[in-house]
Amino acid sequence: MPRYEYRCRACGDTFEMNRPMAEASAPASCPSGHDDTVKLLSTVAVTGRGGPAAAPAAGGGGGCCGGGCGC
């Protein structure tokens, strides 16, 4: 279930709520009971186990078609 971050305009508190995506735009009250809140834009960081990067295929430099045209 996604976690959304909100800020209360009345008291300035920032809080998070877990709710279904279908309720993402529904109003949220702050823990102090104020209804004047705004949903914040959150950033997501995805990390993984680091390892050696795969070597590109021979002759495949990317380009406009993934290296097939030799550009």
Rosetta silent file (secondary structure, phi, psi, omega in degrees, C-alpha in Angstrom):
SEQUENCE: MPRYEYRCRACGDTFEMNRPMAEASAPASCPSGHDDTVKLLSTVAVTGRGGPAAAPAAGGGGGCCGGGCGC
SCORE:     score description
SCORE:     0.000 S_00000001
   1 L     0.000  132.561 -178.402    0.000    0.000    0.000 S_00000001
   2 L   -66.564  151.536  176.619    1.473    3.402   -0.944 S_00000001
   3 E  -110.835  127.323 -179.565    2.528    5.877    1.717 S_00000001
   4 E  -112.625  144.693 -179.100    1.607    9.526    1.149 S_00000001
   5 E  -108.762  136.156 -177.833    3.126   12.513    2.910 S_00000001
   6 E  -129.136  159.024  172.452    1.039   15.503    3.966 S_00000001
   7 E  -129.563  134.200  178.459    1.597   18.872    5.636 S_00000001
   8 E   -84.707  126.141  178.922   -0.974   20.575    7.842 S_00000001
   9 L   -75.654  -23.973 -177.986   -1.465   24.233    6.959 S_00000001
  10 L   -77.309  -46.656 -175.777   -2.942   24.994   10.383 S_00000001
  11 L  -113.073  -10.246  177.254   -0.170   23.653   12.643 S_00000001
  12 L    84.667   -1.611  179.771    2.690   22.981   10.176 S_00000001
  13 L   -67.709  145.844  172.988    3.092   19.312   11.101 S_00000001
  14 E  -109.407  133.475 -177.976    4.215   16.873    8.415 S_00000001
  15 E  -144.979  163.634 -178.996    2.750   13.372    8.599 S_00000001
  16 E  -119.477  150.082  175.995    2.419   10.218    6.509 S_00000001
  17 E  -136.927  137.193  170.823   -0.561    8.014    5.748 S_00000001
  18 E   -92.167  125.164  178.462   -0.779    4.557    4.185 S_00000001
  19 L  -155.461  155.929  179.566   -3.795    4.382    1.904 S_00000001
  20 L   -63.232  154.134  179.719   -4.850    2.691   -1.331 S_00000001
  21 H   -60.383  -29.963  178.927   -4.043    4.483   -4.587 S_00000001
  22 H   -63.671  -20.956 -179.919   -7.785    4.845   -5.190 S_00000001
  23 H  -106.911   15.653 -175.587   -7.880    7.153   -2.139 S_00000001
  24 L   -59.840  -34.652 -177.112   -4.754    9.147   -3.028 S_00000001
  25 L   -97.544    3.652  178.326   -6.672   12.366   -3.651 S_00000001
  26 L   -69.615  148.030  178.331   -9.074   11.985   -0.706 S_00000001
  27 L   -60.405  150.757  178.652   -8.802   14.618    2.060 S_00000001
  28 L  -131.976  132.011  175.646   -6.580   13.767    5.032 S_00000001
  29 L   -91.568  143.759  177.928   -6.806   15.164    8.548 S_00000001
  30 L   -73.840  163.380 -179.462   -3.607   15.771   10.500 S_00000001
  31 L   -58.341  -22.293  178.492   -3.012   13.847   13.756 S_00000001
  32 L   -85.996   -2.654  175.702   -4.078   16.982   15.677 S_00000001
  33 L    98.105    1.043  178.856   -7.458   16.928   13.921 S_00000001
  34 L   -76.676  143.518 -178.789   -7.007   19.805   11.453 S_00000001
  35 L   -98.867  -10.688 -176.690   -8.577   19.356    8.032 S_00000001
  36 L   -87.106   82.451 -177.523   -6.546   21.979    6.105 S_00000001
  37 E  -123.056  160.400  177.856   -3.803   19.707    4.737 S_00000001
  38 E  -132.739  137.751  178.163   -1.895   19.438    1.483 S_00000001
  39 E   -78.737  132.804 -178.721   -0.354   16.325   -0.067 S_00000001
  40 L   -92.151  152.901  175.033    3.390   16.715   -0.614 S_00000001
  41 L   -82.629  117.451 -178.215    5.327   15.543   -3.620 S_00000001
  42 L  -101.518  149.225  174.933    7.512   12.711   -2.411 S_00000001
  43 L  -105.188  150.869 -178.813   10.608   11.359   -4.070 S_00000001
  44 L  -118.526  131.220  176.320   11.422    7.687   -4.196 S_00000001
  45 L  -111.908  125.764  178.450   14.922    6.290   -3.992 S_00000001
  46 L  -111.029  123.730  179.054   15.459    2.763   -5.226 S_00000001
  47 L  -121.504  157.251  179.196   18.657    1.088   -4.195 S_00000001
  48 L  -146.410 -176.583  178.230   19.961   -2.337   -4.891 S_00000001
  49 L   -77.651  125.770  179.781   22.979   -4.462   -4.430 S_00000001
  50 L   -75.601  146.159  178.148   25.870   -3.003   -6.331 S_00000001
  51 L  -161.279  176.339  179.817   27.821   -5.160   -8.644 S_00000001
  52 L   -65.180  140.029  178.748   29.783   -4.913  -11.832 S_00000001
  53 L   -74.724  147.767  178.051   27.814   -3.431  -14.695 S_00000001
  54 L   -70.471  140.394  178.727   27.178   -5.605  -17.710 S_00000001
  55 L   -75.573  141.768  178.167   29.398   -4.828  -20.680 S_00000001
  56 L   -65.743  152.931  178.973   27.612   -3.523  -23.770 S_00000001
  57 L   -64.592  147.630 -179.425   27.258   -5.895  -26.705 S_00000001
  58 L   -60.051  128.829  178.098   29.987   -5.665  -29.326 S_00000001
  59 L    80.043   -7.008 -179.688   29.128   -3.017  -31.918 S_00000001
  60 L   -92.744   92.614 -178.456   26.026   -1.944  -30.020 S_00000001
  61 L   -93.957    5.987 -178.734   26.591    1.712  -29.283 S_00000001
  62 L    92.273 -101.321  178.038   22.967    2.592  -28.685 S_00000001
  63 H    64.153 -156.763 -173.482   22.202    5.389  -31.114 S_00000001
  64 H   -76.715  -22.772 -176.235   18.789    5.830  -32.648 S_00000001
  65 H  -130.462   27.049  178.276   17.932    2.139  -32.974 S_00000001
  66 L    78.589   16.621  176.581   19.912    0.438  -30.253 S_00000001
  67 L    99.578   -2.273 -177.022   23.031    0.013  -32.358 S_00000001
  68 L   -73.204  -24.254 -176.236   21.488   -1.834  -35.294 S_00000001
  69 L   -99.054   -6.479  177.721   22.142    0.881  -37.879 S_00000001
  70 L    78.732   16.608 -179.703   25.754    1.635  -36.868 S_00000001
  71 L   -75.900    0.000    0.000   25.134    5.306  -36.126 S_00000001
